[in-house]
Amino acid sequence: MEARSLNRYAAAAAIVLSSAAVMISLVAMVAVTATYTAPSDREQPKITDWMQAWGSIAAVFAGLLAAAAAGAVLRQERKRNEEARLQRIEDRQEAGLAEASAVIYSRLLFDRGGRGLSGVQLDVQNFGQRAVIDLDVVIMLRDGRELVLDRVPVVPPGGVSVKVEDRRLAEDPPIPFALEDGTAKALLHFADLEGTRWKRYGKGKPFRLPRTMGATTGSTT
């Protein structure tokens, strides 16, 4: 609606400017015609000569003004299209972030073995409207260890819990029981159906990853 209004205004401006140019040309034609005196050795121009000459000049002015108005309309249209394109990109990014924010984990639990922690499990839920794929989970321990769990191919939408686990940790040296103190956090890597990969550490805000970057452990920023 706004674009059509701008186009109508521009077209109206072109008509007004063209009409003004014609009127100015007519006034100038009348003034010059009334005051012009040909040299003594030449015949005084006829009214038809004046009309033809000034008509050509008026047409040139009108054409130039119309071209300028058309150019202004074109520039405005290009600007509007570019703004609309950027708005679509921003809308898609916001929608993607909202979907990524809907992927969470809960119930991060450890198994206890004879010498230390022997297993880990957590539930991942996707409360978004679309599935996410290729979920990689890395458990970050406060002593710097990273426990990489098996990839989950698909996490469906709707909030259904998907269990991700490794019940037979083979860490050497064993993971001390003291690390089961609530400081462990999960780093989630996953992709949306648009092919964008996301990273989310703990309960923080998801971040987009470059298209060429897959799941990378050891980074929490």
C-alpha positions in Angstrom: 0.0 0.0 0.0 2.8 2.4 0.9 4.7 1.6 -2.2 1.7 2.2 -4.4 1.0 5.6 -2.7 4.6 6.6 -3.3 4.4 5.7 -6.9 1.1 7.6 -7.3 2.7 10.7 -5.7 5.8 10.4 -7.9 3.6 10.1 -11.0 1.5 13.1 -9.9 4.7 15.0 -9.3 5.9 14.2 -12.8 2.6 15.4 -14.3 2.7 18.6 -12.3 6.4 19.3 -13.2 5.7 18.5 -16.9 2.7 20.8 -16.9 4.7 23.5 -15.2 7.4 23.2 -17.8 4.9 23.5 -20.6 3.3 26.6 -19.0 6.6 28.2 -18.5 7.6 27.5 -22.1 4.3 29.0 -23.3 4.7 32.1 -21.2 8.3 32.5 -22.5 7.1 31.9 -26.0 4.4 34.6 -25.8 6.9 37.1 -24.3 9.6 36.5 -26.8 7.2 36.3 -29.7 5.7 39.7 -28.7 9.0 41.5 -28.3 11.3 39.9 -30.9 12.1 41.9 -33.9 13.9 40.3 -36.8 16.9 42.0 -38.5 16.0 44.4 -41.3 17.3 42.0 -43.9 15.2 39.1 -42.7 11.5 38.3 -42.6 9.8 38.4 -39.2 9.0 34.9 -38.0 5.5 33.7 -38.4 3.4 32.4 -35.5 3.7 28.9 -36.8 7.5 29.2 -36.7 7.3 30.3 -33.1 4.9 27.5 -32.1 7.1 24.8 -33.7 10.3 26.1 -32.0 8.9 26.6 -28.6 7.0 23.3 -28.8 10.2 21.4 -29.4 11.8 23.1 -26.4 8.8 22.4 -24.2 8.9 18.8 -25.3 12.6 18.5 -24.3 11.9 20.0 -20.9 8.9 17.8 -20.3 10.9 14.7 -21.3 13.7 15.6 -19.0 11.4 16.2 -16.0 9.4 13.0 -16.7 12.7 11.0 -16.9 13.8 12.5 -13.6 10.5 11.7 -12.0 10.6 8.1 -13.3 14.2 7.8 -12.0 13.0 8.9 -8.5 10.2 6.3 -8.6 12.7 3.6 -9.6 15.1 4.6 -6.8 12.3 4.6 -4.3 11.2 1.2 -5.5 14.7 -0.3 -5.3 15.1 1.1 -1.8 11.7 -0.4 -0.7 12.7 -3.8 -2.2 16.0 -3.7 -0.4 14.4 -2.8 2.9 11.8 -5.6 2.4 14.6 -8.1 1.6 16.5 -7.1 4.8 13.3 -7.3 6.8 12.7 -10.9 5.5 16.2 -11.9 6.5 15.8 -10.4 9.9 12.4 -12.2 10.3 14.0 -15.5 9.3 16.8 -15.0 11.8 14.5 -14.1 14.6 12.3 -17.2 13.8 15.4 -19.4 13.7 16.6 -18.1 17.0 13.2 -18.7 18.6 13.2 -22.3 17.3 16.8 -22.9 18.6 15.9 -21.4 22.0 13.2 -24.0 22.3 15.8 -26.8 22.4 16.7 -27.4 26.0 18.1 -30.2 28.3 17.3 -31.3 31.8 18.0 -34.1 34.3 21.8 -34.2 33.8 22.6 -37.2 36.0 25.8 -39.3 36.6 26.2 -43.0 37.4 28.6 -44.0 40.1 31.0 -46.8 39.6 33.6 -48.4 41.9 36.4 -45.9 41.2 34.5 -42.8 40.0 31.7 -41.6 37.8 30.9 -44.4 35.3 28.1 -42.9 33.2 26.1 -39.8 32.3 22.7 -39.1 30.9 20.4 -36.2 30.2 17.1 -35.5 28.5 16.8 -33.2 25.5 13.5 -31.6 24.6 12.5 -29.6 21.5 9.5 -27.3 22.3 9.8 -25.7 18.8 7.5 -26.3 15.9 10.1 -28.0 13.7 12.5 -30.9 14.3 16.2 -30.4 14.8 18.8 -32.8 13.5 22.4 -34.0 14.1 22.4 -33.3 17.8 25.8 -33.5 19.5 26.1 -33.2 23.2 29.3 -32.5 25.1 29.3 -32.6 28.9 31.6 -29.9 30.3 33.2 -30.7 33.7 34.8 -28.1 35.9 38.1 -29.9 35.8 38.3 -29.2 32.1 37.2 -32.7 30.9 34.7 -33.0 28.0 32.5 -36.0 27.7 31.3 -36.4 24.1 28.1 -38.4 23.8 26.7 -40.2 20.8 25.0 -38.1 18.1 21.2 -38.1 18.0 20.0 -37.9 14.4 16.6 -36.2 15.0 15.0 -34.4 18.0 11.3 -34.1 17.1 9.2 -31.1 18.0 6.5 -31.1 20.6 8.6 -31.4 23.8 9.1 -35.1 23.7 12.1 -36.1 25.9 15.0 -37.7 24.0 17.5 -39.4 26.3 21.2 -38.9 25.5 23.6 -41.0 27.4 26.9 -42.8 27.8 26.5 -45.4 30.6 30.0 -46.9 30.2 32.5 -44.0 30.6 36.1 -45.2 30.2 38.0 -42.3 31.6 41.5 -42.7 32.8 42.1 -41.5 35.4 38.5 -42.1 36.6 36.2 -39.1 37.0 36.1 -38.2 40.7 32.8 -38.4 42.5 33.3 -34.8 43.6 32.6 -33.6 40.0 29.0 -34.7 40.5 28.3 -31.4 42.3 25.9 -29.5 39.9 28.6 -27.6 38.1 28.6 -29.8 35.0 26.9 -28.3 32.0 25.9 -29.6 28.6 27.0 -28.0 25.3 24.4 -28.7 22.6 25.3 -28.6 18.9 22.4 -29.1 16.4 21.1 -28.1 13.0 17.7 -26.8 12.0 15.9 -27.9 8.9 17.3 -24.8 7.0 20.8 -26.2 7.5 21.9 -23.7 10.1 24.0 -25.1 12.9 23.5 -23.8 16.5 25.4 -24.0 19.7 23.9 -23.6 23.1 25.9 -23.8 26.4 23.9 -24.6 29.5 20.8 -22.5 29.7 22.4 -19.6 27.7 21.3 -18.1 24.5 21.9 -20.2 21.3 24.4 -18.9 18.8 24.6 -19.5 15.1 27.7 -21.3 13.8 29.2 -20.5 10.4 28.0 -22.8 7.6 31.5 -24.5 7.4 31.7 -25.2 11.1 30.4 -28.4 12.6 30.3 -29.4 16.2 33.4 -28.3 18.0 34.2 -29.3 21.5 36.1 -27.2 24.0 34.4 -23.9 23.1 31.8 -22.4 25.4 31.6 -18.9 24.0 
